[in-house]
Amino acid sequence: KTIDGKLHEPFEAMTIDCPEEFVGAITQLMAGRKGRMEEMANHAAGWVRMDFIVPSRGLIGFRTDFLTLTRGTGIANAVFDGYRPWAGEIRARHTGSLVSDRSGTITPFAMIQLADRGQFFVEPGQDTYEGMVVGINPRAEDLDINITREKKLTNMRSSTADVIETLARPLDLDLEQAMEFCAADECVEVTPEIVRVRKVELDATSRARSRSRAKARG
């Protein structure tokens, strides 16, 4: 919200307890989320307590990263601390998205051909549509792909089940992880059955025009 003509956002006061061996990693994690350490104290048996002030949006997806870093040993609690000036952009991603360029059913053949393009959120047999984000591109740019491509093979030696087994297990994003993953031009679509990420503008041509306009504005 705007206070005295300046953009403000909600902040949280977070207390973290963890073994002292994880202090460096946690400090780095919080800094990347615009968290500022207010106090740190050592207490019994090699544990450390750290107090941070952090934007509420910086805590989206935090718990999964935190538990991974501390190997499930860390404890974190946060309470609302009020509104403060906007902390700036939090860049959670250094990767791009793999975006489906058409509607259809995802095929094993297409996924095998695209396996080296990145990591997928989907698997063969699922439905997709134009503008749906189906995976992560390791490069910091989006890549439109045809993940529904079919090819009729003669003398096919492997069954579909065998082919699927050769594919890497897809990433299964929960709601919080999907929200953290979203880029500025993406949103989360939630149904009773599935959570998925999609482009706000589904049409590839429209997205290209929007990018061109953004570049022109500098």
C-alpha atoms as one frame of an Amber mdcrd trajectory, in Angstrom:
protein
   0.000   0.000   0.000   1.008   3.661  -0.345   1.948   5.644   2.771   2.886
   9.328   2.446   3.206   8.837  -1.295   5.658   5.939  -1.003   5.086   2.247
  -1.684   5.077   0.108   1.456   4.715  -3.632   1.973   4.057  -5.980   4.928
   7.051  -7.280   6.875   7.465 -10.191   9.270   9.596 -10.583  12.377  11.132
 -14.046  12.063  12.953 -16.037  14.726  15.122 -18.934  13.584  16.709 -21.598
  15.780  19.244 -23.885  14.110  22.534 -25.717  14.713  25.426 -23.255  14.417
  26.854 -25.116  11.395  23.969 -23.760   9.281  24.299 -20.079  10.258  26.140
 -19.078   7.070  23.697 -20.836   4.758  20.653 -19.415   6.556  22.090 -15.892
   6.531  22.657 -16.170   2.782  19.146 -17.572   2.247  17.556 -14.693   4.156
  19.690 -12.054   2.416  18.441 -13.309  -0.947  14.907 -12.762   0.326  15.668
  -9.204   1.519  15.816 -10.309   5.155  17.859  -8.211   7.609  19.359  -9.783
  10.722  18.466  -7.882  13.883  20.122 -10.080  16.484  21.996 -13.367  16.885
  22.740 -15.297  20.055  24.340 -18.636  20.860  22.521 -20.878  23.262  22.818
 -24.379  24.627  24.396 -27.344  22.836  25.713 -25.570  19.751  22.446 -23.975
  18.659  21.994 -20.398  17.479  18.970 -18.090  17.562  18.685 -15.433  14.861
  16.087 -12.679  14.588  15.295 -11.221  11.167  13.009  -8.615   9.658  11.898
  -9.785   6.214   9.213  -8.822   3.649   6.211 -11.154   3.795   6.628 -11.937
   0.086  10.185 -13.078   0.821   8.791 -15.993   2.815   6.944 -17.546  -0.122
   8.614 -20.910  -0.624  10.965 -20.267   2.299  10.029 -23.250   4.435  11.021
 -25.858   1.850  14.442 -24.257   1.285  14.930 -23.785   5.024  14.197 -27.390
   5.921  16.431 -28.596   3.099  19.346 -26.407   4.210  19.055 -27.422   7.867
  18.318 -31.074   7.038  15.011 -30.809   8.853  16.534 -29.616  12.132  15.766
 -25.885  11.929  12.839 -24.151  13.610  11.371 -20.924  12.209   8.482 -18.769
  13.418   7.250 -15.460  12.039   4.722 -12.826  13.113   3.453  -9.738  11.296
   5.620  -6.707  12.117   3.890  -3.929  10.199   4.365  -2.041   6.938   7.746
  -0.734   5.809   9.064   0.789   2.545   9.189  -1.658  -0.371  12.424  -3.662
  -0.123  13.036  -3.980  -3.859  12.913  -6.862  -6.299  13.470 -10.352  -4.946
  14.921 -12.463  -7.723  14.057 -16.022  -6.801  14.910 -17.493 -10.203  17.890
 -17.458 -12.499  16.220 -19.803 -14.972  13.597 -19.556 -17.696  10.451 -21.527
 -18.432   9.679 -24.280 -20.910   6.340 -23.218 -22.382   3.934 -25.379 -24.366
   3.257 -23.797 -27.764  -0.021 -25.641 -28.451  -2.870 -27.609 -26.930  -2.931
 -31.394 -26.926  -1.828 -34.494 -25.071   1.796 -34.783 -23.973   3.550 -37.671
 -25.721   6.486 -39.863 -24.650   8.181 -39.242 -28.011   8.113 -35.465 -27.570
   9.424 -35.622 -24.015  12.318 -37.876 -24.994  13.266 -35.494 -27.813  13.138
 -32.562 -25.375  14.734 -34.293 -22.380  17.957 -32.283 -22.641  16.090 -28.963
 -22.661  15.470 -28.908 -18.916  13.424 -30.384 -16.095   9.700 -30.996 -16.529
   6.618 -30.555 -14.353   4.550 -32.897 -16.524   4.547 -36.463 -17.797   3.236
 -38.295 -20.880  -0.538 -38.623 -21.114  -1.331 -35.320 -19.422  -3.127 -32.543
 -21.281  -1.454 -29.233 -22.025  -2.389 -25.964 -23.708  -0.645 -23.002 -25.314
   1.025 -20.839 -22.694   1.189 -23.526 -20.016   4.578 -23.739 -18.289   5.643
 -27.377 -18.509   9.172 -27.179 -17.122  12.331 -25.259 -16.254  14.794 -23.993
 -18.845  18.307 -23.882 -17.292  18.989 -20.721 -19.281  17.558 -17.383 -18.151
  15.068 -17.205 -21.021  11.770 -18.801 -21.978  11.600 -21.498 -24.629   8.417
 -22.402 -26.515   8.282 -26.144 -27.227   5.987 -28.665 -28.892   5.530 -31.283
 -26.192   2.627 -32.988 -28.012   4.611 -34.099 -31.053   3.865 -37.616 -32.264
   5.827 -39.948 -34.466   4.637 -43.297 -35.710   7.419 -45.796 -35.352   7.675
 -49.094 -37.173   9.452 -52.037 -35.576   9.125 -50.322 -32.220  10.986 -52.408
 -29.690  10.074 -50.657 -26.473   6.630 -50.340 -24.978   5.292 -46.959 -23.888
   5.793 -47.967 -20.261   9.460 -48.738 -20.932   9.923 -45.379 -22.643   8.318
 -43.483 -19.760  10.658 -45.200 -17.306  13.647 -43.653 -19.090  12.348 -40.132
 -18.443  13.390 -38.212 -15.348  10.729 -37.999 -12.655   8.765 -34.741 -13.061
   8.913 -32.028 -10.418   5.666 -31.894  -8.462   5.133 -28.294  -7.340   2.840
 -27.523  -4.424   1.034 -24.170  -4.239   3.770 -22.362  -2.326   6.521 -23.658
  -4.605   4.515 -22.682  -7.690   4.000 -19.153  -6.340   7.722 -18.790  -5.695
   8.593 -20.137  -9.150   6.361 -17.675 -11.019   8.077 -14.980 -13.065   6.533
 -11.532 -13.493   4.622 -12.610 -16.615   3.323 -15.855 -15.074   0.571 -16.869
 -12.684  -0.551 -19.960 -10.790  -3.629 -21.882 -11.897  -5.251 -23.938  -9.142
  -7.952 -26.568  -9.603  -9.181 -29.256  -7.183  -6.924 -31.742  -9.005  -3.760
 -29.834  -9.899  -1.539 -26.812  -9.344   0.221 -25.496 -12.443   1.994 -22.415
 -13.723   0.971 -20.602 -16.910   1.774 -17.424 -18.761  -0.569 -14.508 -18.087
  -0.712 -14.037 -21.863  -1.234 -17.484 -23.330  -0.638 -16.518 -26.962   3.060
 -16.627 -27.907   2.719 -13.750 -30.385   1.134 -11.515 -27.744   3.917 -12.343
 -25.297   6.563 -11.470 -27.895   4.896  -8.104 -28.524   4.788  -7.389 -24.792
   8.500  -8.173 -24.463   9.291  -5.885 -27.397   7.305  -3.036 -25.845   9.072
  -3.554 -22.515  12.496  -3.429 -24.188  11.517  -0.286 -26.096  10.610   1.411
 -22.813  14.057   0.446 -21.536
